[in-house]
Amino acid sequence: MTTTRTLPAAFRRFRRLRRSQALRDLVRETRLSPQGFVYPLFVTHGEGVRREIESMPGQYQLSLDMLDAEAEELRSLGIPAVLLFGLPASKDDAGSEAYDPDGIVQRAIRTLKQAAPDLAVITDVCLCEYTSHGHCGVVVDGEVDNDKTLPLLARTAVSHARAGADIVAPSDMMDGRVAVVRLALVAAAGVFAVFVGGVLVADDGSTVRCLGCLGVRPGPQAGGFGRWLQFGRDAISGVAAVSIAVLLIAAWRTDAPVRRSAIASEAPRLMAVVVFPTPPF
């Protein structure tokens, strides 16, 4: 006697697409290749500088005269893009070199575009590596002033675009920065840079390592007031991350109000949400 079980109506046989490697390859969502890689470059003033970064072994702080050889090697490996971070000659409370037309990142953009015109140049838009206190914005009475910071971020993005950047990517996590930067780029004449607005930066181990290689240490020793818990996203709050992501993407794409249904469709457009254990500064 054979017993037939009635399966639930919602029952789906996902295993059918897992039966062979050929099927797995056919339906795979993510495919890694050199054509999709972005290589980080940390640029600094001076000549002949190739200084290994202690917190990121195998990565180096490079002076501008070292970029030609670096660009040539990346091209030989088939890597199409770089992400620039700058180490300024001096720092001040307003992070002035971030938006200086002759700042380190702006000069690096021009150098790379001359050496390798087909190399896509992405720039990090933030103030933390340029401020004397190490925070991502203007500090007023012991607090990062969100709204006073926004115009400086916009100036930084426009200066990068005018220097020849292909993509500008804010990482500061100030509220409202997507709309302000986007409008500034639209208003700037002769600017064609793409704006990546959906970037979430978490207060996590990966961020701490990156800040360390830029010489950023917010805290009393730098005239600051501790780590950037005031504005960095909590690495373990996933629901909040998705909600913020949807708002960022909406501000980037249109000025229309955000609907709940947008979460499922828009969340995958995030560049990255990286979670690592959070070490103390």
Buried (B, 14 or more C-beta within 10 A) or exposed (E): EEEEEEEEEEEEEEEEEEEEEEEEEEEEEEEEEEEEBBBBBBBBBBEEBEBEBEEBEEBBBBBBEBBBEBBEEBBEEEBBBBBBBBBBEEBEEBBBBBBBEEBBBBBBBBBBBEBBEEBBBBBBBBBBBBBBBBBBBBBEEEEBEBEBBBEBBBBBBBBBBBBBBBBBBBBBBBBEBBBBBBEBBEEBEEBEBBBBBBBBBBBBBBBBBBBBBBBBBBBEEBBBBEBBEBBBBEBEEEEEBBBBBBBBBBBBBEEEEBEEEBBEEBBEBBEEBEBEEBEEB
